[in-house]
């Protein structure tokens, strides 16, 4: 193998390593963004859980029914759970594509 062939091989290997590093960095950044989105959804759920408790307490103290209010909260929380599942599926897909 001549010097030029050796040099070309070194350049090609270096280029491949750089491309792989860039792809990995983009993938990890994407996963990080998606995990942040999941954290935000979980924070929203926690706020809803707190609000449910406060609303039930107030309604009970005032002798009011709180079934309708609970149904609304349950619907909102279920929607957030679906969004979390969808984002997690995206994360899993990104990870599985990286392993292939």
ZALUM-457832 format. One record per atom (N, C-alpha, C): residue number from 1; atom name; x, y, z. Coordinates in Angstrom, 1 decimal, decimal comma, always signed. Layout:
// ZALUM-457832
+-----+------+--------+--------+--------+
| pos | site |   east |  north |     up |
+-----+------+--------+--------+--------+
| NUM |   CA |      X |      Y |      Z |
...
+-----+------+--------+--------+--------+
This chain:
// ZALUM-457832
+-----+------+--------+--------+--------+
| pos | site |   east |  north |     up |
+-----+------+--------+--------+--------+
|   1 |    N |   +0,9 |   -1,2 |   +0,0 |
|   1 |   CA |   +0,0 |   +0,0 |   +0,0 |
|   1 |    C |   +0,9 |   +1,2 |   +0,0 |
|   2 |    N |   +0,6 |   +2,1 |   -0,9 |
|   2 |   CA |   +1,4 |   +3,3 |   -1,1 |
|   2 |    C |   +1,0 |   +4,4 |   -0,1 |
|   3 |    N |   +1,8 |   +5,4 |   +0,1 |
|   3 |   CA |   +1,5 |   +6,5 |   +1,0 |
|   3 |    C |   +0,2 |   +7,1 |   +0,7 |
|   4 |    N |   -0,1 |   +7,4 |   -0,6 |
|   4 |   CA |   -1,3 |   +8,1 |   -1,0 |
|   4 |    C |   -2,5 |   +7,2 |   -0,6 |
|   5 |    N |   -2,4 |   +5,9 |   -0,8 |
|   5 |   CA |   -3,6 |   +5,0 |   -0,5 |
|   5 |    C |   -3,8 |   +5,0 |   +1,0 |
|   6 |    N |   -2,7 |   +5,0 |   +1,8 |
|   6 |   CA |   -2,7 |   +5,0 |   +3,2 |
|   6 |    C |   -3,4 |   +6,3 |   +3,7 |
|   7 |    N |   -2,9 |   +7,4 |   +3,1 |
|   7 |   CA |   -3,5 |   +8,7 |   +3,5 |
|   7 |    C |   -4,9 |   +8,8 |   +3,2 |
|   8 |    N |   -5,4 |   +8,3 |   +2,0 |
|   8 |   CA |   -6,8 |   +8,3 |   +1,7 |
|   8 |    C |   -7,6 |   +7,5 |   +2,7 |
|   9 |    N |   -7,1 |   +6,4 |   +3,1 |
|   9 |   CA |   -7,8 |   +5,5 |   +4,0 |
|   9 |    C |   -7,9 |   +6,2 |   +5,4 |
|  10 |    N |   -6,9 |   +6,9 |   +5,8 |
|  10 |   CA |   -6,9 |   +7,7 |   +7,1 |
|  10 |    C |   -8,0 |   +8,7 |   +7,0 |
|  11 |    N |   -8,0 |   +9,5 |   +5,9 |
|  11 |   CA |   -9,0 |  +10,6 |   +5,7 |
|  11 |    C |  -10,4 |  +10,0 |   +5,7 |
|  12 |    N |  -10,6 |   +8,9 |   +5,0 |
|  12 |   CA |  -11,9 |   +8,2 |   +5,0 |
|  12 |    C |  -12,4 |   +7,8 |   +6,4 |
|  13 |    N |  -11,5 |   +7,2 |   +7,1 |
|  13 |   CA |  -11,8 |   +6,7 |   +8,4 |
|  13 |    C |  -12,1 |   +7,9 |   +9,4 |
|  14 |    N |  -11,4 |   +8,9 |   +9,3 |
|  14 |   CA |  -11,6 |  +10,1 |  +10,1 |
|  14 |    C |  -12,9 |  +10,7 |   +9,8 |
|  15 |    N |  -13,2 |  +10,8 |   +8,5 |
|  15 |   CA |  -14,5 |  +11,4 |   +8,0 |
|  15 |    C |  -15,7 |  +10,6 |   +8,6 |
|  16 |    N |  -15,6 |   +9,3 |   +8,5 |
|  16 |   CA |  -16,6 |   +8,4 |   +9,0 |
|  16 |    C |  -16,8 |   +8,6 |  +10,5 |
|  17 |    N |  -15,7 |   +8,7 |  +11,2 |
|  17 |   CA |  -15,8 |   +8,9 |  +12,7 |
|  17 |    C |  -16,5 |  +10,2 |  +13,0 |
|  18 |    N |  -16,2 |  +11,3 |  +12,3 |
|  18 |   CA |  -16,8 |  +12,6 |  +12,5 |
|  18 |    C |  -18,3 |  +12,5 |  +12,2 |
|  19 |    N |  -18,7 |  +11,9 |  +11,1 |
|  19 |   CA |  -20,1 |  +11,7 |  +10,7 |
|  19 |    C |  -20,8 |  +11,0 |  +11,8 |
|  20 |    N |  -20,2 |   +9,9 |  +12,3 |
|  20 |   CA |  -20,9 |   +9,1 |  +13,3 |
|  20 |    C |  -21,1 |   +9,9 |  +14,6 |
|  21 |    N |  -20,1 |  +10,7 |  +15,0 |
|  21 |   CA |  -20,1 |  +11,6 |  +16,2 |
|  21 |    C |  -21,2 |  +12,6 |  +16,0 |
|  22 |    N |  -21,3 |  +13,2 |  +14,8 |
|  22 |   CA |  -22,4 |  +14,2 |  +14,6 |
|  22 |    C |  -23,8 |  +13,5 |  +14,7 |
|  23 |    N |  -23,9 |  +12,4 |  +14,1 |
|  23 |   CA |  -25,2 |  +11,7 |  +14,2 |
|  23 |    C |  -25,6 |  +11,3 |  +15,6 |
|  24 |    N |  -24,6 |  +10,9 |  +16,4 |
|  24 |   CA |  -24,8 |  +10,5 |  +17,7 |
|  24 |    C |  -25,2 |  +11,7 |  +18,6 |
|  25 |    N |  -24,6 |  +12,8 |  +18,3 |
|  25 |   CA |  -24,9 |  +14,1 |  +19,1 |
|  25 |    C |  -26,3 |  +14,5 |  +18,7 |
|  26 |    N |  -26,7 |  +14,5 |  +17,5 |
|  26 |   CA |  -28,0 |  +14,9 |  +17,1 |
|  26 |    C |  -29,1 |  +14,0 |  +17,7 |
|  27 |    N |  -28,8 |  +12,7 |  +17,7 |
|  27 |   CA |  -29,7 |  +11,7 |  +18,3 |
|  27 |    C |  -29,9 |  +11,9 |  +19,8 |
|  28 |    N |  -28,8 |  +12,2 |  +20,5 |
|  28 |   CA |  -28,8 |  +12,4 |  +21,9 |
|  28 |    C |  -29,5 |  +13,7 |  +22,2 |
|  29 |    N |  -29,3 |  +14,7 |  +21,4 |
|  29 |   CA |  -30,0 |  +16,0 |  +21,6 |
|  29 |    C |  -31,5 |  +15,8 |  +21,4 |
|  30 |    N |  -31,9 |  +15,1 |  +20,4 |
|  30 |   CA |  -33,3 |  +14,8 |  +20,1 |
|  30 |    C |  -33,9 |  +14,1 |  +21,3 |
|  31 |    N |  -33,3 |  +13,1 |  +21,8 |
|  31 |   CA |  -33,8 |  +12,3 |  +22,9 |
|  31 |    C |  -33,9 |  +13,2 |  +24,1 |
|  32 |    N |  -32,9 |  +14,0 |  +24,4 |
|  32 |   CA |  -33,0 |  +15,0 |  +25,5 |
|  32 |    C |  -34,2 |  +15,9 |  +25,4 |
|  33 |    N |  -34,4 |  +16,4 |  +24,2 |
|  33 |   CA |  -35,6 |  +17,3 |  +24,0 |
|  33 |    C |  -36,9 |  +16,6 |  +24,3 |
|  34 |    N |  -37,0 |  +15,3 |  +23,8 |
|  34 |   CA |  -38,2 |  +14,5 |  +24,0 |
|  34 |    C |  -38,4 |  +14,2 |  +25,5 |
|  35 |    N |  -37,3 |  +13,9 |  +26,2 |
|  35 |   CA |  -37,4 |  +13,6 |  +27,6 |
|  35 |    C |  -37,9 |  +14,9 |  +28,4 |
|  36 |    N |  -37,4 |  +16,0 |  +28,0 |
|  36 |   CA |  -37,8 |  +17,3 |  +28,6 |
|  36 |    C |  -39,4 |  +17,5 |  +28,4 |
|  37 |    N |  -39,8 |  +17,1 |  +27,2 |
|  37 |   CA |  -41,3 |  +17,2 |  +26,9 |
|  37 |    C |  -42,1 |  +16,3 |  +27,8 |
|  38 |    N |  -41,6 |  +15,1 |  +28,1 |
|  38 |   CA |  -42,2 |  +14,2 |  +29,0 |
|  38 |    C |  -42,2 |  +14,8 |  +30,4 |
|  39 |    N |  -41,1 |  +15,3 |  +30,8 |
|  39 |   CA |  -41,1 |  +16,0 |  +32,2 |
|  39 |    C |  -42,1 |  +17,1 |  +32,3 |
|  40 |    N |  -42,3 |  +17,9 |  +31,2 |
|  40 |   CA |  -43,3 |  +19,0 |  +31,2 |
|  40 |    C |  -44,7 |  +18,4 |  +31,3 |
|  41 |    N |  -45,0 |  +17,3 |  +30,6 |
|  41 |   CA |  -46,3 |  +16,7 |  +30,7 |
|  41 |    C |  -46,5 |  +16,1 |  +32,1 |
|  42 |    N |  -45,5 |  +15,5 |  +32,7 |
|  42 |   CA |  -45,6 |  +15,0 |  +34,1 |
|  42 |    C |  -45,9 |  +16,2 |  +35,1 |
|  43 |    N |  -45,2 |  +17,3 |  +34,8 |
|  43 |   CA |  -45,5 |  +18,5 |  +35,7 |
|  43 |    C |  -46,9 |  +19,0 |  +35,6 |
|  44 |    N |  -47,4 |  +19,0 |  +34,3 |
|  44 |   CA |  -48,8 |  +19,3 |  +34,1 |
|  44 |    C |  -49,8 |  +18,4 |  +34,9 |
|  45 |    N |  -49,5 |  +17,1 |  +34,8 |
|  45 |   CA |  -50,3 |  +16,1 |  +35,5 |
|  45 |    C |  -50,2 |  +16,4 |  +37,0 |
|  46 |    N |  -49,1 |  +16,6 |  +37,6 |
|  46 |   CA |  -49,0 |  +16,9 |  +39,0 |
|  46 |    C |  -49,8 |  +18,1 |  +39,4 |
|  47 |    N |  -49,8 |  +19,1 |  +38,6 |
|  47 |   CA |  -50,6 |  +20,3 |  +38,9 |
|  47 |    C |  -52,1 |  +20,0 |  +38,9 |
|  48 |    N |  -52,5 |  +19,1 |  +37,9 |
|  48 |   CA |  -53,9 |  +18,7 |  +37,8 |
|  48 |    C |  -54,3 |  +17,9 |  +39,1 |
|  49 |    N |  -53,4 |  +17,0 |  +39,5 |
|  49 |   CA |  -53,7 |  +16,2 |  +40,7 |
|  49 |    C |  -53,9 |  +17,1 |  +41,9 |
|  50 |    N |  -53,0 |  +18,1 |  +42,0 |
|  50 |   CA |  -53,1 |  +19,1 |  +43,1 |
|  50 |    C |  -54,5 |  +19,8 |  +43,0 |
|  51 |    N |  -54,8 |  +20,2 |  +41,8 |
|  51 |   CA |  -56,0 |  +21,0 |  +41,6 |
|  51 |    C |  -57,3 |  +20,1 |  +41,9 |
|  52 |    N |  -57,2 |  +18,8 |  +41,6 |
|  52 |   CA |  -58,3 |  +17,9 |  +41,9 |
|  52 |    C |  -58,6 |  +17,9 |  +43,4 |
|  53 |    N |  -57,5 |  +17,7 |  +44,1 |
|  53 |   CA |  -57,6 |  +17,7 |  +45,6 |
|  53 |    C |  -58,2 |  +19,0 |  +46,1 |
|  54 |    N |  -57,8 |  +20,1 |  +45,7 |
|  54 |   CA |  -58,3 |  +21,4 |  +46,2 |
|  54 |    C |  -59,8 |  +21,5 |  +45,8 |
|  55 |    N |  -60,1 |  +21,2 |  +44,6 |
|  55 |   CA |  -61,5 |  +21,3 |  +44,1 |
|  55 |    C |  -62,4 |  +20,4 |  +44,9 |
|  56 |    N |  -62,0 |  +19,2 |  +45,1 |
|  56 |   CA |  -62,8 |  +18,2 |  +45,9 |
|  56 |    C |  -63,1 |  +18,8 |  +47,3 |
|  57 |    N |  -62,0 |  +19,2 |  +47,9 |
|  57 |   CA |  -62,1 |  +19,7 |  +49,2 |
|  57 |    C |  -63,1 |  +20,9 |  +49,3 |
|  58 |    N |  -62,9 |  +21,9 |  +48,4 |
|  58 |   CA |  -63,8 |  +23,0 |  +48,4 |
|  58 |    C |  -65,3 |  +22,6 |  +48,1 |
|  59 |    N |  -65,5 |  +21,7 |  +47,2 |
|  59 |   CA |  -66,8 |  +21,3 |  +46,8 |
|  59 |    C |  -67,5 |  +20,6 |  +48,0 |
|  60 |    N |  -66,7 |  +19,7 |  +48,7 |
|  60 |   CA |  -67,2 |  +19,0 |  +49,8 |
|  60 |    C |  -67,6 |  +19,9 |  +51,0 |
|  61 |    N |  -66,7 |  +20,9 |  +51,2 |
|  61 |   CA |  -67,0 |  +21,9 |  +52,3 |
|  61 |    C |  -68,3 |  +22,7 |  +52,0 |
|  62 |    N |  -68,5 |  +22,9 |  +50,7 |
|  62 |   CA |  -69,7 |  +23,7 |  +50,3 |
|  62 |    C |  -70,9 |  +22,9 |  +50,0 |
|  63 |    N |  -70,7 |  +21,5 |  +50,2 |
|  63 |   CA |  -71,9 |  +20,6 |  +50,0 |
|  63 |    C |  -72,2 |  +20,5 |  +48,5 |
|  64 |    N |  -71,3 |  +20,7 |  +47,6 |
|  64 |   CA |  -71,5 |  +20,6 |  +46,2 |
|  64 |    C |  -71,0 |  +19,2 |  +45,6 |
|  65 |    N |  -71,6 |  +18,9 |  +44,5 |
|  65 |   CA |  -71,1 |  +17,7 |  +43,8 |
|  65 |    C |  -69,8 |  +18,0 |  +43,0 |
|  66 |    N |  -69,0 |  +17,1 |  +43,0 |
|  66 |   CA |  -67,7 |  +17,3 |  +42,3 |
|  66 |    C |  -67,4 |  +16,2 |  +41,2 |
|  67 |    N |  -68,4 |  +15,4 |  +40,9 |
|  67 |   CA |  -68,3 |  +14,4 |  +39,9 |
|  67 |    C |  -67,9 |  +14,9 |  +38,5 |
|  68 |    N |  -68,6 |  +15,9 |  +38,1 |
|  68 |   CA |  -68,3 |  +16,5 |  +36,7 |
|  68 |    C |  -66,9 |  +17,1 |  +36,7 |
|  69 |    N |  -66,5 |  +17,8 |  +37,7 |
|  69 |   CA |  -65,1 |  +18,3 |  +37,7 |
|  69 |    C |  -64,1 |  +17,2 |  +37,7 |
|  70 |    N |  -64,3 |  +16,1 |  +38,4 |
|  70 |   CA |  -63,4 |  +15,0 |  +38,4 |
|  70 |    C |  -63,3 |  +14,4 |  +37,0 |
|  71 |    N |  -64,4 |  +14,3 |  +36,3 |
|  71 |   CA |  -64,4 |  +13,7 |  +35,0 |
|  71 |    C |  -63,6 |  +14,5 |  +34,0 |
|  72 |    N |  -63,6 |  +15,8 |  +34,2 |
|  72 |   CA |  -62,8 |  +16,7 |  +33,3 |
|  72 |    C |  -61,3 |  +16,5 |  +33,6 |
|  73 |    N |  -61,0 |  +16,5 |  +34,9 |
|  73 |   CA |  -59,6 |  +16,2 |  +35,3 |
|  73 |    C |  -59,1 |  +14,9 |  +34,8 |
|  74 |    N |  -59,9 |  +13,9 |  +34,9 |
|  74 |   CA |  -59,5 |  +12,5 |  +34,4 |
|  74 |    C |  -59,2 |  +12,6 |  +32,9 |
|  75 |    N |  -60,1 |  +13,3 |  +32,2 |
|  75 |   CA |  -59,9 |  +13,4 |  +30,8 |
|  75 |    C |  -58,6 |  +14,1 |  +30,4 |
|  76 |    N |  -58,3 |  +15,2 |  +31,1 |
|  76 |   CA |  -57,1 |  +15,9 |  +30,9 |
|  76 |    C |  -55,9 |  +15,1 |  +31,2 |
|  77 |    N |  -55,9 |  +14,3 |  +32,3 |
|  77 |   CA |  -54,8 |  +13,5 |  +32,7 |
|  77 |    C |  -54,6 |  +12,3 |  +31,7 |
|  78 |    N |  -55,7 |  +11,7 |  +31,3 |
|  78 |   CA |  -55,6 |  +10,7 |  +30,3 |
|  78 |    C |  -55,0 |  +11,2 |  +29,0 |
|  79 |    N |  -55,3 |  +12,4 |  +28,6 |
|  79 |   CA |  -54,8 |  +13,0 |  +27,4 |
|  79 |    C |  -53,3 |  +13,2 |  +27,5 |
|  80 |    N |  -52,8 |  +13,6 |  +28,7 |
|  80 |   CA |  -51,4 |  +13,8 |  +29,0 |
|  80 |    C |  -50,7 |  +12,4 |  +29,0 |
|  81 |    N |  -51,3 |  +11,4 |  +29,5 |
|  81 |   CA |  -50,7 |  +10,1 |  +29,5 |
|  81 |    C |  -50,5 |   +9,6 |  +28,1 |
|  82 |    N |  -51,5 |   +9,8 |  +27,2 |
|  82 |   CA |  -51,4 |   +9,4 |  +25,8 |
|  82 |    C |  -50,2 |  +10,2 |  +25,2 |
|  83 |    N |  -50,1 |  +11,5 |  +25,4 |
|  83 |   CA |  -49,0 |  +12,3 |  +24,9 |
|  83 |    C |  -47,6 |  +11,7 |  +25,4 |
|  84 |    N |  -47,6 |  +11,4 |  +26,6 |
|  84 |   CA |  -46,3 |  +10,8 |  +27,2 |
|  84 |    C |  -46,0 |   +9,5 |  +26,5 |
|  85 |    N |  -47,0 |   +8,7 |  +26,3 |
|  85 |   CA |  -46,7 |   +7,4 |  +25,6 |
|  85 |    C |  -46,2 |   +7,6 |  +24,2 |
|  86 |    N |  -46,8 |   +8,6 |  +23,5 |
|  86 |   CA |  -46,4 |   +8,9 |  +22,1 |
|  86 |    C |  -44,9 |   +9,4 |  +22,1 |
|  87 |    N |  -44,6 |  +10,2 |  +23,0 |
|  87 |   CA |  -43,2 |  +10,8 |  +23,0 |
|  87 |    C |  -42,2 |   +9,6 |  +23,4 |
|  88 |    N |  -42,6 |   +8,8 |  +24,3 |
|  88 |   CA |  -41,8 |   +7,7 |  +24,7 |
|  88 |    C |  -41,6 |   +6,7 |  +23,5 |
|  89 |    N |  -42,6 |   +6,5 |  +22,7 |
|  89 |   CA |  -42,5 |   +5,7 |  +21,5 |
|  89 |    C |  -41,4 |   +6,3 |  +20,5 |
|  90 |    N |  -41,4 |   +7,6 |  +20,4 |
|  90 |   CA |  -40,5 |   +8,3 |  +19,6 |
|  90 |    C |  -39,1 |   +8,1 |  +20,1 |
|  91 |    N |  -38,9 |   +8,2 |  +21,4 |
|  91 |   CA |  -37,6 |   +7,9 |  +22,0 |
|  91 |    C |  -37,1 |   +6,5 |  +21,7 |
|  92 |    N |  -38,0 |   +5,5 |  +22,0 |
|  92 |   CA |  -37,7 |   +4,1 |  +21,7 |
|  92 |    C |  -37,3 |   +3,9 |  +20,3 |
|  93 |    N |  -38,0 |   +4,5 |  +19,4 |
|  93 |   CA |  -37,7 |   +4,4 |  +17,9 |
|  93 |    C |  -36,3 |   +4,9 |  +17,6 |
|  94 |    N |  -36,0 |   +6,1 |  +18,1 |
|  94 |   CA |  -34,7 |   +6,7 |  +17,9 |
|  94 |    C |  -33,6 |   +5,8 |  +18,4 |
|  95 |    N |  -33,8 |   +5,2 |  +19,6 |
|  95 |   CA |  -32,8 |   +4,4 |  +20,2 |
|  95 |    C |  -32,7 |   +3,1 |  +19,4 |
|  96 |    N |  -33,8 |   +2,5 |  +19,0 |
|  96 |   CA |  -33,7 |   +1,3 |  +18,2 |
|  96 |    C |  -33,0 |   +1,5 |  +16,8 |
|  97 |    N |  -33,2 |   +2,6 |  +16,2 |
|  97 |   CA |  -32,6 |   +2,9 |  +15,0 |
|  97 |    C |  -31,1 |   +3,1 |  +15,1 |
|  98 |    N |  -30,7 |   +3,6 |  +16,3 |
|  98 |   CA |  -29,3 |   +3,8 |  +16,6 |
|  98 |    C |  -28,6 |   +2,5 |  +16,7 |
|  99 |    N |  -29,3 |   +1,5 |  +17,2 |
|  99 |   CA |  -28,7 |   +0,2 |  +17,4 |
|  99 |    C |  -28,6 |   -0,7 |  +16,2 |
| 100 |    N |  -29,3 |   -0,2 |  +15,1 |
| 100 |   CA |  -29,2 |   -1,0 |  +13,8 |
| 100 |    C |  -28,1 |   -0,6 |  +12,9 |
+-----+------+--------+--------+--------+
